[in-house]
Each structure stands twice: as C-alpha cells, then as structure tokens.
Amino acid sequence: FGLAGTGYVILGPNGVISLADGGSLPASPPTTPFIDELPLPGAIVDADAFLDLPDEFLRFWVDPNTTRFFKIASEERIVKFHSQLPPTTIWGYKDLTPGAQPSLGAGSRQPLPFNVLGPTIVQLFGDLGAPRDQPLTCTSTPVPFGGGFVVRHINCLPPGHKGFGVPRTTVHLHGGHHLACSDGFPVNLDNPPTYIPDGFPQFIVMEPPGFDAPPTTDVCPGGGVVTERQKLDYYYPILDPGELDIVRCVTSYAPERDRGERPSTQWYHDHLLDFTGPNAYRGLAGFVLCFDELDSGTENDPNPAALRLPSAPYDIPIALQDKRFAAAGSLVFSSFDHDGFLGDKFVVNGAIQPYLEVKRRKYRFRFLNASNARIYRIFFNDGNAGGQTFPMDMIATEGGLLSSPLRGAVSFMIAMAERYEMVIDFSKFSTGSILYLENRLPQSDGRKPDDGLLPQGSGNKLLQFRVTGDPPFPDNSQVPDVLRPFAPISQAEIAGALRRSFRFDRTDGAWAINDRFAGDLDTPIATPKRGQPEIWHLENSSGGWWHPIHIHSEFFRVLARNGQPPSITARNPVVAERDGLARKDTILLKGGDSVDVFLRFRDHLGPFVFHCHNMEHEDMAMMARFDVVP
C-alpha cells in the first residue's frame, strides 16, 4: 500500500473501471438534496444460541441463558445512496438471523433502499450477579459470568476482488471496554504478546471464501459454506470497568466498579492493518447503542432515578460520511493520498443529504463522524444567508453521558470517530418550518480544515428537518440538570501516575508515533500494568496536519490541553472534554497541540493499539501497540 502519490481508483461492479494519476478526482454526478428520507439502520435480531465456541468463552464467559447471540456477515451488496444515482456496489455488514430488519425511514418507519450501514445492536449493561446497590466482592459470582453478547462475524466478501480495499477483515467495536481477543486487533501476530491472555486466537484476521481451512456449519448469504478461517467469535461482556478484577480477586491494585464509565453510543467497523480506510469507506460500519437503569431508553420510565431522555422513535443515530461517485454510481476512492480522503457528497446514514420529518417535541441525536478524513462543525439553523441559528443541548460524548448537560450550544466540532449527542427541541417551531443541520467548516484536503467558517447558508447542508405537527402523545422527555455525575481524578492519583509521552509526527515522509511505524505491531511501544494510573502526553508534531487520536480498551480523562485545563464554557463550538464533565476515547490534536490524559487499564490483559483516526494516517503507519500486563 503506497505511502505517496495521488492516484485514484473508480470501483465498478466487476472491479476497476479506470486507474488515473493526477491532482484531482472526478466530481460526482449532480443530485438534488432533500428528496430522500433519512434512513435508520435496522435493529439486529437475536440468533439462537450457538455453543461451538472457544473453550475460553464457554468456561469463563458465555451463559446461554443470559448471553445474547448474533451472526453478522461482511458481504458485497447493491444499494442506493440517492434516488437519482444508479445503484452502487458496496461492502456492508448483514444480519444473518431470519427476520432481519431492513433500513427504515427514520420518520415514516417504512422500508428504504439505503441499506448501507450494518445492523444496529441495542444492549443493556449487565451485572455479575449483584444488584447495583450492593458491592461486589471477591468470588461473589460463579463462572461463567454470562450476560453481554457474542457476535459471530463471518467474512463473505468476494475473494477475487479487484479495486481498492482488501477482502480480509477484523472488527473493532469502538468505544467499549473489551477483551483483547475481541477488540479487533489489526493483524495476525507473528510473535506472541508480552502477555497473552487465555483464548487469544492465533488468527485474528478473517479470510475471504475459498481459504484452505476446515468447513463449518455456517453459510454465507449466497449459500457458500464458511470455513474456520472465515469467521471469528467476538464476546462483549458489557460490564463496568473494574468488575472483573474484583470478582477475580486481583490484588495488584484495589479495583473498584466504575459505574460512571458507560458509553451510550458505540460503533463497529473494519480494522484491518493498512486497509481500514478503504474497507470502512466501502461500507463496513454500524452502530451499538447501550442503555442502563439511568439512561433506560424509555422517556416514560416510572423509575424516579431514570433520566427520561428522549427515546425511540425520537432517539436517532446519525452517521456522517463523505463519499464520491462515478457517473455509473460506483464509488470513487483515492488509494494513495496519505493526507486523507475527502468525498464531495455528504452522506447521512447512507443517504445523500436526506430529510427527516419531525414532530414538535424533543429529539435525541447521536452523532458519529464516520468519515475517513473530514472534520465537521455543525450548526442548527434555518439555512438562510444571514438567518437564525438555534441552540442545542449537548448531553454525551464517546464516554457516555456528561456529568451535566451543556445547554445552548451554538455549534459543535466533531472529528473522525468522535461521537456527540445533542438534544434539539422542535416544539419551539411552528408546523411547516424547514430547518437544517449545516456544516460550515470548509476543508479542501485531508490535512485539516481550511481557516475560518463559511457564511450561514453557504455551507454544506447535511440534513433537512420538516416540522410536521404535534406528536401523537405528550412529550414526557426531559434533559435534567444532572446526567451521570463523576468526580475528577484526585491530585493524589495524578501524583502517583506513571507518565508516558507519545509524539505523532512524520518520519521520512511517512506517519509515525515516536518514530515508529505501524508495521511494527509485533512489538509493544508500552506495557502498562493492570490498574496502574497513567498519564499519557499526546503531542502533534506534524505541523500542518490534524490528528484525532483514539486509544483502545479504556476511556480517558483530559487533564490539560496545551498545558492548561480544557475550557468548559465555550458554546460556539461547544467544548466537552474536561475531566469531571466528560470521558473520551478519541481526542483531536490540531497542529502543534498537546493533551495530557489520565488512564487506568483494568480487567483485560493483552495487546491493544492506539492510533490516529484519520483512516489514511492510521493505514499509513500512525498506529502503535501496547500490552496490558498483570
């Protein structure tokens, strides 16, 4: 995979249509905005329990009475991104369970042809046998632990593929606290990790059909028999950090159950070394939404402790992407631009500039930047030049609910892989009002956004809202003043933390971390000890490039940006990263920026990675491995 050049590839149904060199990519065909409805990915359907699982899972984790089971295939399929575009061949995740749900209109709830995103997994946080108001103790629960869910991922991509991307896969559930064997390590390890936990597979990467391996009882959507090297079982306990260390009687530190570290919006995507960008761009991405007794997903919840945030059908995930299309509808992708790929069509949940009919009430929107290299700054406005901009309430980041909402946000900036949740109250608008989500941040290449903002009405309108009237039932949802409060890291913990420094830079024209390339994933750059407090200094030394940095396995607390505590007062754009307000798993480093983040790796041992989430930077060596050791 080249580290230089400006070639581009146009993907057709049977491979490469053309390969060209030049400084620009062909423009997509024109499309009329706001004539297609916003799609909502279908919710995944539970599969029957399957127990042909690794012995490690059966001995310690999976209880068929409490664990959920899913089967998801990576497949090639034909979809529509816009009613005026020809059909497009993509790669996507497919629910293999009978009765799988198609994409639906987010307002109409009618089936739509925009089946781009994978099925949405909706999951409750589990417990290890002890109620939330009772403390866990050493050996307080038997094994297997149970709860959570198992996903059998199956690679059914075409083995003879030609064009950008590679039909080999590994899946990362982004935003969770997971076993190393289920974290989507990017490559098979030639050498064992510094500490290899029980059950860590010899082969992480799933091969396409036709790979020489023993057959299984699973089949691909087209009917082909699945071999052992085509599939991998991923187990996700969905437990609070520290719980497993308590019940396992870990004594190297004093573990505590961290009830506050509960993500509400996660996503899963391909994570193959060197090819995450093209594989995810082709369509390999989907949502995971988590709930608990506090954020219960029911705005009419009678539990007095429940927050009663806006709930389905008024709780809507929003995946932002940018893509480029050939005249025949095929995807266009730049395979060799190490700055980062930008499209010229703005896609929301798999549809180009869709509309959403809304009622006069509050809505919860879960924003995910699933683009390869584009950064957005989102405004909610009337779309007119010199017109009105309206406030939003921010309630969550990647790390779940904020300790308290940030009300009156005029705009928010969202970098690749970040998630922000906003509540918009449409009761303030009359029936027939037309409103927009507008990206006013110009960006002409993958390095970083351009300077300044576009005038209102001159930006990229991503989604149109059509206010259609009052809801059929009273709006009982709320945004309370307290969400999920947690205390900042204490000065004693900060003083006792082990400090590490990581520099994100360019070395000999390629991306690197501390002068190391991602091809060196056989050797860890760090070996943090389980439970040991650490402060990582993350520094962007690469000049004119911006880097959103993602650390696997744990959320982190942002202690300082450029040597100062991060602001919590700005509303344009709203800033939600300061410890005590928010937890993060991805943090944007602008040119010359540095941040200090506090981490404590708990429960799960073995190899993980951290990297830039500009996918082209990630694919071109800006990634490093770390091993959590006992």
C-alpha positions in Angstrom: 0.0 0.0 0.0 1.8 3.1 -1.2 2.8 6.0 1.1 2.9 8.6 -1.7 1.2 9.5 -4.9 -2.2 10.9 -6.0 -3.7 8.0 -7.9 -7.4 7.3 -7.7 -9.4 4.2 -8.3 -13.0 4.0 -9.6 -14.7 0.9 -8.4 -17.2 -0.8 -10.7 -19.3 -3.9 -10.1 -16.6 -6.1 -11.6 -13.6 -4.3 -10.3 -11.6 -1.3 -11.5 -13.1 0.8 -14.2 -10.0 3.1 -14.5 -6.8 4.0 -12.7 -5.5 7.5 -13.1 -2.8 9.8 -11.9 -3.5 13.5 -11.4 -4.0 16.1 -8.8 -7.8 16.0 -8.8 -10.6 13.4 -8.6 -13.7 13.4 -10.9 -16.7 15.2 -9.5 -19.7 13.2 -8.5 -22.9 13.4 -10.7 -25.3 16.1 -9.5 -28.0 15.1 -7.1 -31.0 17.1 -5.7 -30.8 17.4 -2.0 -33.6 16.6 0.5 -35.7 14.3 -1.7 -34.9 11.1 0.1 -35.8 10.2 3.6 -33.2 9.8 6.4 -32.6 6.0 6.8 -32.5 4.3 10.1 -30.4 1.1 10.2 -32.4 -2.0 11.2 -32.0 -3.3 14.7 -30.3 -6.7 14.9 -32.3 -9.8 15.7 -31.1 -12.3 18.3 -29.9 -15.6 16.9 -30.3 -19.0 18.5 -27.6 -19.7 21.0 -24.6 -21.3 19.3 -22.1 -23.1 21.6 -19.4 -24.2 19.2 -17.3 -21.5 20.8 -13.7 -21.3 22.0 -13.3 -23.2 25.3 -12.2 -19.9 27.0 -15.6 -18.4 26.2 -17.5 -21.4 27.5 -15.5 -21.8 30.7 -15.5 -18.2 31.8 -17.9 -16.0 29.9 -20.9 -17.4 28.0 -24.1 -18.5 29.7 -26.7 -19.4 27.1 -29.5 -18.3 29.5 -28.2 -14.7 29.8 -25.8 -14.1 26.9 -27.2 -12.8 23.6 -26.0 -14.2 20.3 -25.8 -12.5 16.9 -24.4 -13.5 13.5 -23.2 -10.8 11.1 -21.7 -11.3 7.6 -19.4 -8.9 5.8 -20.8 -9.1 2.2 -20.9 -7.3 -1.1 -24.3 -5.9 -1.9 -26.0 -3.3 -4.1 -27.6 -0.3 -2.5 -28.9 3.2 -3.4 -27.2 6.3 -1.9 -29.7 8.6 -3.7 -32.8 8.1 -5.8 -31.2 10.0 -8.7 -28.0 7.9 -8.6 -27.6 4.5 -10.2 -27.2 1.6 -7.8 -23.9 1.3 -6.0 -21.9 -1.9 -5.1 -20.6 -1.7 -1.5 -19.3 -3.9 1.2 -21.5 -4.0 4.3 -22.5 -5.9 7.4 -25.6 -8.1 7.2 -27.7 -9.6 10.0 -27.8 -13.3 9.2 -30.6 -14.1 11.5 -34.0 -14.9 9.9 -36.3 -11.9 10.2 -33.5 -9.4 9.9 -34.8 -5.9 9.6 -34.1 -3.6 6.6 -33.3 0.1 6.9 -36.4 2.1 7.7 -37.3 5.8 7.2 -36.4 7.5 10.4 -39.7 9.3 10.3 -42.0 7.1 8.3 -40.7 3.8 9.6 -41.2 2.4 6.0 -38.5 0.2 4.3 -35.9 2.1 2.3 -33.3 1.0 -0.2 -30.4 2.7 1.7 -29.1 -0.4 3.4 -25.5 0.9 3.7 -24.9 0.8 7.5 -24.8 -2.5 9.3 -27.5 -3.7 11.8 -27.8 -1.7 15.0 -27.1 -3.6 18.2 -29.1 -2.4 21.2 -27.8 -3.6 24.6 -28.2 -3.1 28.3 -25.3 -3.1 30.7 -25.0 -6.3 32.7 -24.2 -7.2 36.2 -22.2 -10.0 37.7 -24.9 -11.3 39.9 -25.0 -8.4 42.4 -27.6 -5.7 42.4 -26.3 -2.2 41.7 -26.9 -1.1 45.3 -24.8 -3.9 46.7 -21.0 -4.1 46.4 -19.3 -6.8 44.5 -16.8 -8.9 46.4 -14.0 -11.4 45.6 -15.6 -14.6 44.3 -19.1 -13.1 44.7 -20.3 -14.7 41.4 -19.7 -18.1 39.8 -18.4 -18.7 36.3 -19.4 -18.5 33.6 -20.2 -14.8 34.1 -22.8 -14.6 31.3 -24.6 -11.5 30.1 -23.3 -9.3 27.3 -23.4 -10.7 23.7 -21.4 -12.8 21.3 -21.1 -11.8 17.7 -20.0 -14.4 15.1 -18.5 -12.3 12.4 -18.2 -14.1 9.0 -16.3 -12.8 6.1 -18.3 -13.4 2.9 -16.6 -10.8 0.8 -15.6 -11.7 -2.8 -12.2 -13.4 -2.8 -11.4 -12.4 -6.4 -11.9 -8.7 -5.6 -10.1 -6.1 -7.7 -10.0 -2.4 -6.8 -9.4 -0.6 -3.6 -9.7 -2.4 -0.3 -8.8 -5.9 0.7 -11.4 -8.7 1.3 -9.9 -9.7 4.7 -11.5 -8.3 7.8 -11.1 -7.8 11.5 -13.8 -5.9 13.5 -13.3 -3.3 16.2 -16.2 -2.3 18.5 -15.1 1.3 19.0 -15.9 2.7 22.4 -16.0 -0.3 24.6 -14.1 -2.0 27.4 -13.5 -5.4 25.8 -11.4 -8.5 25.9 -8.2 -8.2 23.8 -9.3 -11.1 21.7 -12.5 -9.3 20.8 -11.0 -5.8 20.3 -10.3 -6.2 16.6 -6.5 -6.3 16.6 -5.5 -5.2 13.1 -3.3 -8.1 12.1 -2.3 -11.7 13.0 0.6 -11.7 15.4 3.8 -13.3 14.3 5.1 -13.1 17.8 3.0 -13.6 20.9 2.1 -10.5 23.0 4.1 -9.7 26.1 1.2 -11.2 28.0 -1.2 -13.4 26.1 -4.5 -14.0 27.8 -6.3 -17.3 27.7 -8.1 -17.8 24.4 -6.3 -15.1 22.4 -6.7 -16.5 18.9 -3.7 -17.5 16.7 -5.6 -15.9 13.8 -7.4 -12.6 14.3 -7.9 -11.7 10.6 -10.9 -13.4 8.8 -10.1 -14.6 5.3 -12.5 -14.5 2.4 -14.3 -17.6 1.0 -12.0 -20.1 -0.6 -9.3 -20.0 2.0 -8.0 -23.5 2.7 -9.4 -24.4 6.1 -11.8 -26.9 7.6 -15.5 -26.3 6.8 -18.1 -25.2 9.4 -21.9 -25.4 9.6 -22.3 -21.7 8.9 -23.1 -20.4 5.4 -22.7 -17.1 3.7 -25.8 -15.2 2.4 -25.2 -16.6 -1.1 -25.1 -20.1 0.2 -21.3 -20.8 0.3 -20.0 -22.9 3.2 -18.0 -21.0 5.7 -14.5 -22.3 6.7 -12.8 -21.9 10.0 -10.6 -19.1 8.8 -13.6 -17.1 7.5 -15.2 -16.5 10.9 -14.3 -15.3 14.4 -16.4 -15.1 17.6 -16.3 -11.8 19.5 -17.5 -11.7 23.1 -18.5 -8.4 24.7 -19.3 -8.6 28.4 -20.8 -5.0 28.5 -19.7 -4.6 32.2 -18.3 -1.7 34.2 -14.5 -1.4 34.3 -13.1 -3.0 37.5 -15.9 -5.5 38.0 -14.0 -8.5 36.6 -10.9 -7.6 38.6 -13.0 -7.6 41.8 -14.6 -11.0 41.3 -11.3 -12.4 40.1 -9.6 -11.4 43.3 -7.0 -9.2 41.7 -4.6 -8.0 44.4 -2.1 -5.9 42.4 -4.3 -2.9 43.0 -7.6 -2.1 44.7 -10.2 -2.4 42.0 -13.5 -0.6 42.2 -16.5 -0.9 40.0 -16.6 2.3 37.8 -20.3 2.8 37.3 -19.8 6.1 35.6 -17.9 4.7 32.6 -20.8 3.6 30.4 -20.8 4.5 26.8 -24.1 5.2 25.2 -23.1 5.4 21.5 -20.5 3.0 20.1 -19.8 1.8 16.6 -18.2 -1.1 14.9 -16.1 -1.1 11.8 -13.4 -2.9 9.9 -9.9 -2.6 11.5 -7.6 -4.4 9.1 -4.0 -3.2 9.1 -3.2 -0.9 6.2 -6.8 -1.1 4.8 -9.2 0.2 7.5 -9.8 3.4 5.3 -10.9 1.7 2.1 -12.7 -1.1 3.8 -14.7 1.2 6.1 -15.3 3.6 3.2 -16.9 0.7 1.2 -19.5 0.4 4.0 -18.2 -1.8 6.8 -19.6 0.2 9.8 -22.6 0.0 12.2 -23.9 1.3 15.5 -24.1 -0.2 19.0 -26.4 1.7 21.4 -26.2 1.0 25.2 -28.7 1.6 28.0 -28.9 1.1 31.7 -31.3 1.9 34.6 -30.3 5.6 34.4 -30.4 6.0 30.7 -33.1 3.5 30.2 -34.3 4.3 26.7 -37.8 5.0 27.9 -38.9 8.6 28.4 -42.0 7.3 30.3 -39.9 5.2 32.7 -41.6 5.3 36.2 -38.3 4.7 37.9 -37.6 8.0 39.8 -33.9 7.6 39.1 -34.4 7.4 35.3 -33.3 10.4 33.3 -36.2 10.2 30.9 -34.2 11.4 27.9 -35.9 11.4 24.5 -36.5 7.8 23.5 -37.3 5.9 20.3 -38.7 6.8 17.8 -37.3 10.2 18.8 -33.8 8.8 19.6 -31.9 8.7 16.3 -28.3 7.8 15.5 -26.6 10.0 12.8 -23.6 8.7 10.9 -21.8 11.4 9.0 -19.7 10.4 5.9 -18.5 11.9 2.7 -18.2 9.9 -0.5 -17.5 10.4 -4.2 -19.3 8.7 -7.1 -18.6 7.9 -10.7 -21.3 8.6 -13.3 -22.4 5.0 -13.2 -22.9 5.2 -9.4 -19.7 3.4 -8.5 -17.7 4.6 -5.5 -14.5 6.6 -6.2 -11.7 6.4 -3.7 -8.1 7.8 -3.6 -5.9 4.9 -2.7 -2.5 6.7 -2.4 -3.2 10.1 -0.8 -1.7 9.9 2.7 -3.2 13.3 3.7 -6.7 11.7 3.9 -9.6 11.1 1.6 -12.4 13.6 1.1 -15.6 13.0 -0.8 -17.8 15.6 -2.5 -21.2 14.1 -1.4 -22.4 14.3 2.1 -24.0 11.1 3.3 -26.1 10.7 6.5 -26.9 7.1 7.5 -26.2 6.0 3.9 -28.3 8.6 2.1 -27.0 11.8 0.4 -28.5 14.9 2.0 -31.7 13.3 3.2 -34.7 14.9 5.0 -36.4 14.0 8.3 -40.0 14.8 9.2 -40.1 15.7 12.9 -42.8 16.4 15.4 -43.0 19.5 17.7 -41.1 17.9 20.6 -37.6 17.0 21.8 -35.3 14.6 19.8 -32.0 13.0 20.8 -29.5 12.8 18.0 -26.4 10.6 18.4 -23.8 12.0 16.0 -20.9 9.8 14.8 -18.2 11.1 12.4 -17.6 8.0 10.3 -15.7 9.9 7.6 -12.2 8.9 6.6 -10.6 12.4 7.0 -13.3 15.1 7.1 -13.9 17.2 10.2 -17.3 18.9 10.7 -18.6 21.9 12.5 -22.3 21.5 12.8 -24.9 24.4 13.2 -28.6 24.0 13.6 -30.2 26.9 11.6 -32.9 28.0 9.1 -30.5 27.6 6.2 -30.8 31.2 5.1 -28.0 33.7 4.5 -27.9 35.9 7.5 -30.7 33.9 9.0 -31.1 32.4 12.5 -29.0 29.8 14.3 -30.8 27.9 17.1 -29.3 26.3 20.3 -28.8 22.7 21.0 -28.1 20.8 24.3 -25.1 18.5 24.4 -25.6 15.5 26.7 -22.9 13.0 25.8 -19.6 12.2 24.2 -17.9 8.9 23.3 -17.6 8.1 27.0 -21.3 8.3 27.5 -23.4 10.9 29.3 -21.8 14.1 30.6 -22.0 14.8 34.3 -24.4 17.7 33.3 -25.7 19.0 30.0 -24.0 21.8 28.1 -27.1 23.9 27.2 -27.4 26.4 24.5 -24.6 25.1 22.2 -24.5 27.2 19.0 -22.3 24.7 17.2 -20.1 21.7 17.8 -17.0 20.4 16.1 -16.7 16.6 15.5 -13.6 14.9 14.3 -13.3 11.4 12.8 -14.6 8.7 15.2 -15.8 11.2 17.8 -19.4 10.9 19.0 -21.6 13.7 20.4 -25.2 13.5 21.5 -27.4 16.6 21.1 -31.0 17.2 22.1 -33.0 19.5 19.8 -36.4 20.8 20.9 -38.6 21.3 17.8 -41.6 22.4 20.0 -40.2 25.9 19.5 -41.0 25.9 15.8 -44.3 26.1 14.0 -45.7 23.4 11.8 -44.3 23.7 8.3 -40.9 25.1 9.5 -37.9 24.0 7.4 -34.6 23.7 9.3 -31.2 22.3 8.7 -28.0 20.8 10.1 -25.3 22.7 8.3 -21.6 22.1 8.2 -19.9 25.5 7.9 -16.3 24.2 8.2 -14.6 24.3 4.8 -12.0 21.6 4.1 -10.2 21.3 0.8 -7.8 18.4 1.6 -7.3 15.7 4.2 -4.7 17.5 6.2 -7.0 19.7 8.2 -9.9 22.1 7.7 -9.4 25.4 6.0 -9.2 28.6 8.0 -12.4 30.3 9.0 -16.1 29.4 8.6 -18.4 29.6 5.6 -21.2 32.1 6.0 -24.5 30.7 7.1 -26.4 29.3 4.1 -23.2 28.8 2.2 -22.1 25.7 4.0 -22.9 22.1 3.3 -26.5 21.3 4.4 -26.3 17.8 5.7 -29.9 17.1 6.8 -33.2 18.9 6.4 -35.8 18.9 9.1 -39.5 19.3 8.2 -41.7 20.1 11.2 -45.0 18.3 10.5 -47.1 19.0 13.6 -47.6 17.9 17.2 -46.7 14.5 18.4 -49.4 11.9 18.9 -48.6 11.7 22.6 -47.4 14.3 25.1 -43.6 14.8 25.2 -42.6 13.4 28.6 -38.9 13.5 27.9 -36.5 15.9 29.7 -32.9 17.0 29.8 -32.2 17.2 33.6 -29.6 19.4 35.1 -27.6 16.3 36.3 -26.9 13.4 34.0 -24.2 11.0 35.1 -22.0 12.9 37.6 -18.5 11.7 38.4 -15.6 13.3 40.3 -12.4 14.4 38.6 -9.3 12.4 39.1 -7.8 13.3 42.5 -4.5 15.1 42.9 -3.2 12.0 44.8 -3.9 9.8 41.8 -2.3 12.3 39.4 0.8 12.5 41.6 1.1 8.7 41.7 0.6 8.2 37.9 3.2 6.8 35.6 3.9 9.2 32.8 4.5 8.4 29.1 4.9 10.7 26.1 3.8 9.9 22.5 4.7 12.2 19.6 2.6 12.0 16.4 4.8 13.0 13.5 6.2 12.4 10.0 9.3 10.4 9.6 11.0 10.0 6.2 7.7 11.1 4.6 5.6 8.6 6.5 3.4 8.8 9.6 4.8 7.6 12.8 4.4 7.5 16.6 7.7 8.2 18.4 9.4 7.5 15.1 7.9 4.0 14.9 5.7 2.7 12.1 2.5 0.7 12.3 4.1 -2.2 10.6 5.9 -2.9 13.9 2.9 -4.3 15.7 4.8 -7.4 16.7 6.4 -5.3 19.5 4.6 -3.1 22.0 5.6 0.5 22.4 4.4 0.4 26.1 3.4 -2.2 28.6 1.1 -0.6 31.1 0.4 -2.6 34.3 -3.2 -3.5 35.1 -4.7 -1.0 37.5 -1.7 1.4 37.4 -2.7 5.0 36.9 -1.0 6.6 33.9 -0.8 10.0 32.3 -0.1 10.0 28.6 1.2 13.2 27.0 0.0 13.1 23.4 1.7 15.6 21.1 1.1 16.6 17.5 4.4 17.5 16.0 3.5 17.0 12.3 2.9 20.7 11.5 0.0 21.3 9.1 -1.9 18.0 9.8 -4.5 17.4 12.4 -4.8 14.1 14.2 -7.8 12.7 16.1 -6.2 10.1 18.5 -8.1 7.0 19.6 -6.9 4.8 22.5 -8.4 1.3 22.7 -9.6 -0.5 25.8 -10.3 2.4 28.2 -11.8 5.8 28.2 -9.5 8.6 29.3 -9.9 11.8 31.3 -8.5 15.0 29.7 -6.4 16.8 32.3 -4.8 19.5 30.1 -4.7 20.9 26.6 -1.6 22.8 25.7 -0.7 22.9 29.4 -4.0 24.4 30.6 -7.2 22.8 31.8 -9.7 22.5 28.9 -12.4 25.1 28.7 -16.0 24.1 29.6 -17.6 27.4 29.0 -17.4 27.8 25.2 -20.7 27.3 23.3 -19.5 28.1 19.8 -18.3 25.5 19.3 -19.3 23.8 22.5 -16.3 22.0 24.2 -16.9 18.9 26.2 -13.6 17.2 27.1 -12.6 18.4 30.6 -12.3 15.8 33.4 -15.2 15.8 35.7 -17.5 16.7 32.8 -16.7 14.2 30.1 -14.9 11.0 29.3 -13.3 10.4 25.9 -11.9 7.7 23.7 -10.9 10.0 20.8 -9.2 13.4 21.1 -8.5 15.9 18.3 -4.9 17.3 18.2 -4.7 20.3 15.9 -1.3 21.3 14.6 1.1 21.8 17.5 -1.4 20.7 20.1 -0.7 18.6 23.1 -3.0 17.0 25.6 -2.5 15.1 28.9 -4.9 12.3 29.5 -5.4 10.1 32.5 -5.9 6.3 32.0 -6.1 3.2 34.1 -6.3 -0.1 32.2 -8.4 -2.6 34.1 -9.8 -6.2 33.7 -8.5 -7.1 30.3 -4.9 -8.1 29.6 -3.0 -8.4 26.3 -2.4 -6.5 23.1 -4.3 -3.3 22.2 -3.5 -0.4 19.9 -3.8 3.4 19.7 -3.7 5.4 16.5 -4.8 8.5 14.6 -8.4 8.0 13.3 -7.8 9.9 10.1 -8.1 6.5 8.5 -5.4 7.2 5.8 -3.0 8.2 8.6 -3.9 5.1 10.5 -3.4 2.9 7.4 -0.1 4.6 6.6 1.8 3.9 9.9 0.4 6.2 12.6 -0.5 3.3 14.9 1.3 1.7 17.8 0.6 -1.4 20.0 0.6 -1.5 23.8 0.2 -4.6 26.0 -1.6 -4.5 29.3 0.3 -6.8 31.7 -0.5 -8.3 35.1 
